[in-house]
Amino acid sequence: MQQTALILFLAGFSLAAQDPATTANPSAGTQAQPNGDTDHDTRVSGPFVVPTGTKVPLSMINSISTKTASEGDRIYLETVFPILADGKVVIPPGSYVAGTVTSVKRPGRVKGRGELYIRFDSLTLPNGVTRDFRARMGGLDGTAPDTLDKDEGKVKSDGNKAGDLKTVGEAAGAGAGIGGLAGSAAGHAGMGAGIGAAAGAAAGLVGVLLTRGPEAVLEKGTTMEMVLDRQLRFTASEVDFGNSMKQPRSNSVIPASRRATTPVNGHLWPF
């Protein structure tokens, strides 16, 4: 009996000694153990820098022409392609760009082409963050009728020599026809035709001299490139767009039929 009682006592004492260790740390068996596979946040915290010379594709929101524009007039554009820095979109499509017409030259009546000088002044991101600069035009839509002097940022209208020659030729032909009819009535058809042709050509030339050449025009929806003249620096909070993202206008460089949703940096862009 004494041996049995002693065995029971020792067994009870052993269980009592184990219970505190078990209850002292009930979650010891479920704690995550550190290991070499722990994920790290690799996102860049900024600053984000868009370097000097970066080309930013733009689309015209309004239209301007040498016929109506004046020095100091404002132009308004928007970006149509995302610009990235360190893998993050810092200038999304739909950001606004404002510019200024710095000089206007209308086409001459005898010679000379229409000329527009454009300067880009500021950028406003969809979240309201703004940067000022003095950027120039670095490229113009290949379908635009005008040409671009990249060194000066000057848009020049096309000449109209073919149209001038056509005008003179048509006037000479009409004069020859009238002169021929008049000469036939007088019995000198050939002489009448020659005199009429000369008179018609002279009239056509006068018309050309009194008419200006084609105006330089940047129509709404015309696409171009802006070349930055300085670095643009943004903090992480300045390029946190949240729900402020927007799509560029439908009249931009990307035809609606070709718009697809392509993920870039976690957002869907119409490419």
The 8 nearest C-alpha neighbors of each residue, nearest first, counted from 0:
[[1, 3, 2, 4, 5, 6, 7, 8],
 [0, 2, 4, 3, 5, 6, 7, 8],
 [1, 3, 5, 0, 4, 6, 7, 8],
 [4, 2, 0, 6, 5, 1, 7, 8],
 [3, 5, 1, 7, 6, 2, 8, 0],
 [4, 6, 2, 8, 3, 7, 1, 9],
 [5, 7, 3, 9, 8, 4, 10, 2],
 [8, 6, 10, 4, 5, 9, 11, 3],
 [9, 7, 5, 11, 6, 10, 4, 12],
 [8, 10, 12, 6, 11, 7, 13, 5],
 [11, 9, 7, 13, 12, 8, 6, 14],
 [10, 12, 8, 14, 13, 9, 7, 15],
 [11, 13, 9, 15, 10, 14, 8, 16],
 [12, 14, 16, 10, 11, 15, 9, 17],
 [15, 13, 17, 11, 16, 12, 18, 10],
 [16, 14, 12, 17, 18, 13, 11, 19],
 [15, 17, 13, 14, 18, 12, 19, 20],
 [16, 18, 14, 15, 20, 19, 13, 21],
 [19, 17, 21, 20, 15, 16, 22, 14],
 [20, 18, 22, 21, 23, 17, 16, 15],
 [21, 19, 23, 18, 17, 22, 24, 16],
 [20, 22, 18, 19, 23, 24, 25, 17],
 [23, 21, 19, 25, 24, 20, 18, 26],
 [22, 24, 20, 21, 19, 25, 18, 26],
 [23, 25, 22, 27, 26, 21, 20, 28],
 [26, 24, 22, 27, 23, 21, 28, 29],
 [27, 25, 29, 28, 24, 30, 22, 23],
 [28, 26, 24, 29, 25, 30, 21, 23],
 [27, 29, 26, 30, 25, 24, 31, 32],
 [30, 28, 26, 27, 31, 25, 32, 24],
 [29, 31, 27, 28, 32, 26, 33, 25],
 [32, 30, 29, 33, 28, 34, 27, 26],
 [31, 33, 30, 34, 29, 35, 37, 28],
 [34, 32, 31, 35, 37, 36, 30, 38],
 [33, 35, 36, 37, 32, 31, 38, 39],
 [34, 36, 37, 33, 38, 32, 39, 31],
 [37, 35, 34, 38, 33, 39, 32, 31],
 [36, 38, 35, 34, 39, 33, 40, 32],
 [39, 37, 36, 40, 35, 41, 34, 33],
 [38, 40, 41, 37, 42, 36, 35, 43],
 [41, 39, 42, 38, 43, 37, 44, 36],
 [40, 42, 39, 43, 38, 44, 86, 85],
 [43, 41, 40, 44, 45, 39, 87, 86],
 [42, 44, 45, 41, 85, 235, 46, 87],
 [43, 45, 235, 42, 46, 234, 47, 41],
 [46, 44, 47, 235, 234, 43, 233, 48],
 [45, 47, 234, 233, 235, 48, 232, 44],
 [46, 48, 45, 233, 232, 84, 234, 85],
 [49, 47, 232, 231, 50, 84, 46, 233],
 [48, 50, 231, 230, 84, 232, 47, 51],
 [51, 49, 230, 53, 48, 52, 231, 229],
 [50, 52, 229, 230, 227, 228, 53, 49],
 [51, 53, 227, 226, 228, 50, 54, 229],
 [52, 54, 227, 51, 226, 50, 55, 49],
 [55, 53, 226, 225, 224, 52, 56, 227],
 [54, 56, 225, 224, 57, 53, 226, 78],
 [57, 55, 224, 78, 223, 79, 80, 225],
 [58, 56, 78, 223, 77, 222, 79, 224],
 [57, 59, 222, 76, 220, 77, 221, 251],
 [58, 60, 76, 220, 219, 221, 61, 75],
 [59, 61, 76, 219, 75, 220, 58, 62],
 [60, 62, 219, 59, 75, 74, 63, 218],
 [63, 61, 218, 219, 217, 59, 60, 64],
 [64, 62, 217, 216, 68, 218, 61, 65],
 [65, 63, 216, 66, 68, 67, 215, 217],
 [64, 66, 68, 215, 105, 67, 214, 103],
 [67, 65, 64, 68, 214, 105, 215, 63],
 [66, 68, 65, 64, 69, 63, 103, 105],
 [69, 67, 65, 64, 63, 66, 72, 70],
 [70, 68, 72, 71, 103, 67, 100, 102],
 [69, 71, 102, 101, 100, 72, 103, 68],
 [70, 72, 100, 99, 101, 69, 73, 102],
 [73, 71, 100, 70, 69, 99, 68, 74],
 [74, 72, 99, 98, 100, 71, 75, 97],
 [75, 73, 98, 99, 97, 61, 72, 76],
 [76, 74, 97, 60, 96, 61, 59, 98],
 [75, 77, 59, 60, 96, 58, 95, 57],
 [76, 78, 95, 57, 94, 93, 58, 96],
 [77, 79, 57, 92, 93, 94, 56, 80],
 [78, 80, 92, 57, 56, 247, 93, 77],
 [79, 81, 92, 78, 56, 82, 91, 55],
 [82, 80, 91, 92, 90, 88, 83, 79],
 [83, 81, 90, 88, 89, 91, 80, 84],
 [84, 82, 88, 87, 89, 86, 81, 85],
 [83, 85, 86, 87, 47, 48, 49, 89],
 [86, 84, 87, 83, 47, 43, 48, 88],
 [85, 87, 84, 83, 88, 264, 43, 89],
 [86, 88, 83, 84, 85, 89, 264, 47],
 [89, 87, 83, 82, 90, 91, 81, 84],
 [88, 90, 238, 83, 82, 87, 91, 84],
 [91, 89, 82, 81, 88, 124, 94, 92],
 [92, 90, 81, 88, 94, 89, 93, 82],
 [93, 91, 79, 78, 80, 81, 94, 247],
 [92, 94, 247, 78, 77, 246, 245, 91],
 [95, 93, 124, 78, 77, 125, 92, 123],
 [94, 96, 77, 123, 122, 76, 93, 124],
 [95, 97, 122, 76, 77, 121, 75, 123],
 [98, 96, 75, 121, 120, 74, 119, 76],
 [99, 97, 119, 120, 74, 118, 73, 75],
 [98, 100, 73, 118, 72, 71, 74, 101],
 [99, 101, 117, 72, 71, 70, 102, 116],
 [100, 102, 70, 116, 71, 99, 117, 118],
 [103, 101, 116, 70, 100, 115, 104, 69],
 [104, 102, 115, 114, 65, 70, 69, 116],
 [105, 103, 114, 113, 65, 106, 115, 102],
 [104, 106, 113, 65, 107, 114, 103, 66],
 [107, 105, 113, 112, 212, 111, 211, 214],
 [108, 106, 111, 110, 211, 109, 212, 112],
 [107, 109, 211, 208, 210, 209, 110, 212],
 [110, 108, 208, 107, 111, 211, 207, 209],
 [109, 111, 107, 108, 112, 106, 212, 211],
 [112, 110, 107, 106, 113, 109, 212, 108],
 [113, 111, 106, 156, 158, 114, 155, 107],
 [112, 114, 106, 105, 215, 156, 214, 104],
 [115, 113, 155, 104, 154, 103, 215, 112],
 [116, 114, 103, 154, 153, 102, 117, 104],
 [115, 117, 153, 102, 101, 100, 152, 154],
 [116, 118, 100, 101, 99, 152, 115, 153],
 [117, 119, 99, 135, 98, 134, 120, 100],
 [120, 118, 98, 134, 133, 135, 97, 121],
 [121, 119, 98, 133, 132, 97, 131, 118],
 [120, 122, 131, 97, 96, 130, 132, 119],
 [121, 123, 96, 130, 129, 95, 131, 124],
 [124, 122, 129, 95, 128, 94, 127, 96],
 [123, 125, 94, 128, 127, 126, 129, 122],
 [126, 124, 127, 94, 243, 244, 123, 93],
 [127, 125, 124, 243, 240, 128, 244, 239],
 [126, 128, 124, 125, 123, 129, 237, 243],
 [127, 129, 124, 123, 126, 237, 130, 125],
 [130, 128, 123, 122, 127, 124, 131, 121],
 [129, 131, 122, 121, 123, 132, 128, 231],
 [132, 130, 121, 120, 122, 129, 133, 123],
 [131, 133, 120, 121, 134, 130, 228, 229],
 [134, 132, 120, 119, 228, 118, 135, 131],
 [135, 133, 119, 227, 228, 226, 132, 118],
 [136, 134, 118, 226, 152, 225, 119, 137],
 [135, 137, 225, 152, 224, 138, 226, 149],
 [136, 138, 224, 226, 225, 149, 135, 152],
 [137, 139, 224, 223, 136, 140, 149, 147],
 [140, 138, 223, 141, 222, 224, 147, 137],
 [139, 141, 222, 143, 142, 223, 221, 138],
 [142, 140, 143, 139, 144, 138, 222, 146],
 [141, 143, 140, 144, 139, 145, 221, 222],
 [142, 144, 140, 145, 141, 139, 221, 146],
 [145, 143, 142, 157, 146, 156, 141, 216],
 [146, 144, 156, 143, 155, 157, 215, 154],
 [145, 147, 155, 154, 156, 148, 144, 157],
 [148, 146, 154, 153, 149, 155, 139, 152],
 [147, 149, 153, 152, 150, 151, 154, 146],
 [150, 148, 152, 151, 137, 147, 136, 153],
 [151, 149, 148, 152, 153, 137, 147, 136],
 [150, 152, 153, 149, 148, 116, 135, 136],
 [151, 153, 149, 136, 148, 135, 150, 116],
 [152, 154, 116, 148, 151, 115, 147, 155],
 [153, 155, 147, 115, 114, 146, 148, 116],
 [156, 154, 114, 146, 145, 113, 215, 147],
 [155, 157, 215, 145, 113, 112, 214, 213],
 [158, 156, 145, 155, 159, 213, 112, 144],
 [157, 159, 160, 112, 156, 212, 213, 111],
 [158, 160, 162, 161, 212, 163, 157, 213],
 [161, 159, 163, 162, 158, 164, 165, 212],
 [160, 162, 164, 163, 159, 165, 158, 166],
 [161, 163, 165, 159, 160, 164, 166, 167],
 [164, 162, 160, 166, 165, 161, 207, 159],
 [165, 163, 167, 161, 166, 162, 168, 160],
 [164, 166, 162, 168, 163, 167, 169, 161],
 [165, 167, 163, 169, 164, 168, 203, 162],
 [168, 166, 203, 164, 170, 200, 165, 169],
 [169, 167, 165, 171, 170, 166, 164, 172],
 [168, 170, 172, 166, 171, 167, 165, 173],
 [169, 171, 199, 203, 173, 167, 168, 172],
 [172, 170, 199, 200, 196, 174, 168, 169],
 [173, 171, 175, 169, 174, 170, 196, 168],
 [172, 174, 170, 176, 175, 171, 169, 177],
 [175, 173, 199, 195, 196, 171, 177, 172],
 [176, 174, 196, 195, 192, 178, 172, 173],
 [177, 175, 179, 173, 174, 178, 172, 192],
 [176, 178, 174, 180, 179, 175, 181, 195],
 [179, 177, 195, 191, 192, 175, 181, 180],
 [180, 178, 192, 191, 188, 182, 176, 181],
 [181, 179, 183, 177, 182, 178, 176, 184],
 [180, 182, 178, 184, 179, 183, 191, 177],
 [183, 181, 188, 191, 187, 179, 185, 184],
 [184, 182, 188, 186, 180, 185, 187, 181],
 [183, 185, 181, 182, 186, 180, 187, 188],
 [186, 184, 182, 183, 187, 181, 188, 191],
 [185, 187, 183, 184, 182, 188, 181, 189],
 [188, 186, 182, 183, 190, 185, 189, 191],
 [187, 189, 182, 183, 179, 191, 190, 186],
 [190, 188, 192, 191, 187, 193, 179, 182],
 [189, 191, 193, 192, 187, 188, 194, 182],
 [190, 192, 182, 178, 179, 188, 194, 189],
 [191, 193, 179, 175, 178, 195, 189, 190],
 [194, 192, 196, 190, 195, 191, 175, 197],
 [193, 195, 191, 197, 196, 192, 190, 198],
 [194, 196, 178, 174, 175, 192, 198, 193],
 [197, 195, 175, 171, 174, 199, 193, 198],
 [198, 196, 200, 194, 199, 195, 201, 193],
 [197, 199, 195, 201, 196, 200, 194, 202],
 [198, 200, 171, 174, 170, 202, 196, 201],
 [201, 199, 171, 203, 197, 167, 202, 170],
 [202, 200, 204, 198, 199, 203, 197, 205],
 [201, 203, 199, 205, 200, 204, 198, 206],
 [202, 204, 167, 200, 206, 170, 205, 201],
 [205, 203, 207, 201, 206, 202, 167, 200],
 [206, 204, 208, 202, 203, 207, 201, 209],
 [205, 207, 203, 209, 204, 208, 202, 210],
 [206, 208, 204, 210, 209, 205, 163, 203],
 [209, 207, 205, 108, 109, 206, 210, 204],
 [208, 210, 206, 207, 108, 205, 211, 109],
 [211, 209, 207, 108, 208, 206, 212, 109],
 [212, 210, 108, 107, 106, 213, 209, 109],
 [211, 213, 106, 159, 107, 108, 214, 210],
 [214, 212, 156, 157, 215, 106, 211, 158],
 [213, 215, 113, 65, 156, 216, 106, 66],
 [214, 216, 156, 113, 65, 64, 155, 114],
 [217, 215, 64, 63, 218, 214, 65, 145],
 [218, 216, 63, 62, 221, 64, 219, 215],
 [219, 217, 62, 221, 216, 220, 63, 59],
 [218, 220, 62, 61, 59, 60, 221, 217],
 [219, 221, 59, 58, 250, 251, 218, 222],
 [222, 220, 59, 58, 218, 219, 217, 140],
 [223, 221, 58, 140, 57, 252, 220, 139],
 [222, 224, 139, 138, 57, 140, 56, 58],
 [225, 223, 56, 138, 137, 55, 136, 57],
 [224, 226, 136, 55, 54, 137, 135, 56],
 [227, 225, 54, 52, 137, 135, 53, 134],
 [228, 226, 52, 134, 51, 53, 229, 225],
 [227, 229, 134, 51, 52, 133, 226, 132],
 [230, 228, 51, 227, 231, 50, 132, 52],
 [231, 229, 50, 51, 49, 232, 48, 228],
 [230, 232, 49, 48, 229, 50, 233, 130],
 [233, 231, 48, 47, 230, 49, 46, 234],
 [232, 234, 47, 46, 237, 48, 235, 238],
 [235, 233, 46, 237, 45, 236, 47, 238],
 [234, 236, 45, 237, 238, 44, 239, 46],
 [235, 237, 239, 234, 238, 233, 240, 45],
 [238, 236, 234, 235, 239, 233, 128, 240],
 [239, 237, 236, 235, 89, 240, 233, 234],
 [240, 238, 236, 237, 241, 235, 126, 89],
 [241, 239, 243, 238, 126, 244, 242, 125],
 [240, 242, 243, 239, 244, 126, 238, 125],
 [241, 243, 244, 240, 245, 126, 239, 125],
 [242, 244, 240, 241, 126, 125, 245, 239],
 [243, 245, 242, 125, 240, 241, 246, 91],
 [246, 244, 93, 243, 247, 125, 92, 91],
 [245, 247, 93, 92, 248, 244, 268, 269],
 [248, 246, 93, 92, 79, 249, 245, 251],
 [247, 249, 250, 251, 246, 93, 77, 79],
 [248, 250, 251, 247, 255, 254, 253, 252],
 [251, 249, 220, 248, 252, 254, 253, 219],
 [252, 250, 220, 249, 253, 58, 248, 79],
 [251, 253, 222, 254, 250, 58, 79, 220],
 [252, 254, 251, 255, 258, 257, 270, 250],
 [255, 253, 256, 257, 252, 258, 251, 249],
 [256, 254, 258, 257, 253, 249, 250, 259],
 [255, 257, 254, 258, 253, 259, 270, 249],
 [258, 256, 255, 254, 259, 253, 270, 269],
 [259, 257, 269, 255, 270, 256, 254, 253],
 [258, 260, 269, 270, 261, 257, 268, 256],
 [259, 261, 269, 267, 268, 262, 270, 258],
 [260, 262, 267, 268, 259, 263, 269, 270],
 [263, 261, 267, 266, 265, 268, 264, 260],
 [264, 262, 266, 265, 267, 261, 268, 88],
 [265, 263, 266, 87, 262, 88, 86, 267],
 [264, 266, 263, 262, 267, 87, 88, 261],
 [267, 265, 262, 263, 264, 268, 261, 244],
 [266, 268, 262, 261, 260, 263, 269, 265],
 [267, 269, 261, 260, 270, 262, 266, 263],
 [270, 268, 258, 260, 259, 261, 267, 246],
 [269, 258, 259, 268, 261, 260, 253, 257]]
